Amino acid sequence: HDDILAVVVDTIAVVSVNDVHVMGAWARFTGGEGKILYLADGSGDFAKAVGLDNDLSAGGMGLRSKRFSMIVEDGKVTALNVETKPGVDESGAAHILGQLRTSTTASGLGTVQT
């Protein structure tokens, strides 16, 4: 968190296809409350709108989101990292921090989905 904000990032946000109560508990449990913006995408509307929805109904999990991170600068997505296999190799904090450090402006909204 601190390393990412040190690269002149305005906001770190976590978006998940969950309700506001789950997101609040996640914020408290991880120590991110007040530091990271936790956004509930309860119906998956955001995930669908950006093409990152993942239908896991066959496994009893319903609509979810793919695991991703993105850098948004002045309202424009400048980097989108979508996991192609289980884990957080492409979308994790270390990867996005490297991208921010090489970005010329490195200002905007970094979002991480888990």
Contacts in CASP RR format, 6 or more apart in sequence:
PFRMAT RR
TARGET T0000
AUTHOR 0000-0000-0000
METHOD contacts of the structure
MODEL  1
HDDILAVVVDTIAVVSVNDVHVMGAWARFTGGEGKILYLADGSGDFAKAV
GLDNDLSAGGMGLRSKRFSMIVEDGKVTALNVETKPGVDESGAAHILGQL
RTSTTASGLGTVQT
1 12 0 8 1.000
1 32 0 8 1.000
1 35 0 8 1.000
1 36 0 8 1.000
3 93 0 8 1.000
3 97 0 8 1.000
4 12 0 8 1.000
4 93 0 8 1.000
4 96 0 8 1.000
4 97 0 8 1.000
4 100 0 8 1.000
4 110 0 8 1.000
5 12 0 8 1.000
7 97 0 8 1.000
7 100 0 8 1.000
7 101 0 8 1.000
7 103 0 8 1.000
7 106 0 8 1.000
8 106 0 8 1.000
8 107 0 8 1.000
9 100 0 8 1.000
9 106 0 8 1.000
9 107 0 8 1.000
9 108 0 8 1.000
9 109 0 8 1.000
9 110 0 8 1.000
10 107 0 8 1.000
10 108 0 8 1.000
10 109 0 8 1.000
11 37 0 8 1.000
11 108 0 8 1.000
11 109 0 8 1.000
11 110 0 8 1.000
12 35 0 8 1.000
12 36 0 8 1.000
12 37 0 8 1.000
12 109 0 8 1.000
12 110 0 8 1.000
12 111 0 8 1.000
12 112 0 8 1.000
13 36 0 8 1.000
13 37 0 8 1.000
13 38 0 8 1.000
13 39 0 8 1.000
13 109 0 8 1.000
13 110 0 8 1.000
13 111 0 8 1.000
13 112 0 8 1.000
14 23 0 8 1.000
14 26 0 8 1.000
14 36 0 8 1.000
14 37 0 8 1.000
14 38 0 8 1.000
14 39 0 8 1.000
14 111 0 8 1.000
14 112 0 8 1.000
14 113 0 8 1.000
14 114 0 8 1.000
15 39 0 8 1.000
15 41 0 8 1.000
15 46 0 8 1.000
15 47 0 8 1.000
15 65 0 8 1.000
15 111 0 8 1.000
15 113 0 8 1.000
16 22 0 8 1.000
16 23 0 8 1.000
16 26 0 8 1.000
16 38 0 8 1.000
16 39 0 8 1.000
16 40 0 8 1.000
16 41 0 8 1.000
16 65 0 8 1.000
16 113 0 8 1.000
16 114 0 8 1.000
17 41 0 8 1.000
17 42 0 8 1.000
17 43 0 8 1.000
17 44 0 8 1.000
17 47 0 8 1.000
17 63 0 8 1.000
17 64 0 8 1.000
17 65 0 8 1.000
18 26 0 8 1.000
18 40 0 8 1.000
18 41 0 8 1.000
18 42 0 8 1.000
19 40 0 8 1.000
19 42 0 8 1.000
20 40 0 8 1.000
22 40 0 8 1.000
23 38 0 8 1.000
23 39 0 8 1.000
23 40 0 8 1.000
24 33 0 8 1.000
24 38 0 8 1.000
26 38 0 8 1.000
27 33 0 8 1.000
27 34 0 8 1.000
27 36 0 8 1.000
27 38 0 8 1.000
30 36 0 8 1.000
32 38 0 8 1.000
39 46 0 8 1.000
41 47 0 8 1.000
41 65 0 8 1.000
43 63 0 8 1.000
44 53 0 8 1.000
44 63 0 8 1.000
44 65 0 8 1.000
46 65 0 8 1.000
47 53 0 8 1.000
47 54 0 8 1.000
47 63 0 8 1.000
47 64 0 8 1.000
47 65 0 8 1.000
47 66 0 8 1.000
48 63 0 8 1.000
52 65 0 8 1.000
52 66 0 8 1.000
52 68 0 8 1.000
52 82 0 8 1.000
52 113 0 8 1.000
53 63 0 8 1.000
53 64 0 8 1.000
53 65 0 8 1.000
53 66 0 8 1.000
54 63 0 8 1.000
54 64 0 8 1.000
54 65 0 8 1.000
54 66 0 8 1.000
55 62 0 8 1.000
55 63 0 8 1.000
55 64 0 8 1.000
56 62 0 8 1.000
56 63 0 8 1.000
56 64 0 8 1.000
57 63 0 8 1.000
65 113 0 8 1.000
66 82 0 8 1.000
66 83 0 8 1.000
66 113 0 8 1.000
67 82 0 8 1.000
67 83 0 8 1.000
67 87 0 8 1.000
67 88 0 8 1.000
67 91 0 8 1.000
67 113 0 8 1.000
67 114 0 8 1.000
68 80 0 8 1.000
68 81 0 8 1.000
68 82 0 8 1.000
68 83 0 8 1.000
68 91 0 8 1.000
68 112 0 8 1.000
68 113 0 8 1.000
69 79 0 8 1.000
69 80 0 8 1.000
69 81 0 8 1.000
69 90 0 8 1.000
69 91 0 8 1.000
69 92 0 8 1.000
69 93 0 8 1.000
69 95 0 8 1.000
69 96 0 8 1.000
69 110 0 8 1.000
69 111 0 8 1.000
69 112 0 8 1.000
69 113 0 8 1.000
70 77 0 8 1.000
70 79 0 8 1.000
70 80 0 8 1.000
70 81 0 8 1.000
70 110 0 8 1.000
70 111 0 8 1.000
71 77 0 8 1.000
71 78 0 8 1.000
71 79 0 8 1.000
71 96 0 8 1.000
71 99 0 8 1.000
71 100 0 8 1.000
71 103 0 8 1.000
71 108 0 8 1.000
71 109 0 8 1.000
71 110 0 8 1.000
72 78 0 8 1.000
72 108 0 8 1.000
72 109 0 8 1.000
72 110 0 8 1.000
72 111 0 8 1.000
73 103 0 8 1.000
73 105 0 8 1.000
73 107 0 8 1.000
73 108 0 8 1.000
74 107 0 8 1.000
74 108 0 8 1.000
75 108 0 8 1.000
75 109 0 8 1.000
78 103 0 8 1.000
79 96 0 8 1.000
79 99 0 8 1.000
79 103 0 8 1.000
81 90 0 8 1.000
81 91 0 8 1.000
81 92 0 8 1.000
81 95 0 8 1.000
81 96 0 8 1.000
81 99 0 8 1.000
82 90 0 8 1.000
82 91 0 8 1.000
83 89 0 8 1.000
83 90 0 8 1.000
83 91 0 8 1.000
84 90 0 8 1.000
88 114 0 8 1.000
89 95 0 8 1.000
91 112 0 8 1.000
91 113 0 8 1.000
91 114 0 8 1.000
92 112 0 8 1.000
93 112 0 8 1.000
96 110 0 8 1.000
96 112 0 8 1.000
100 106 0 8 1.000
END
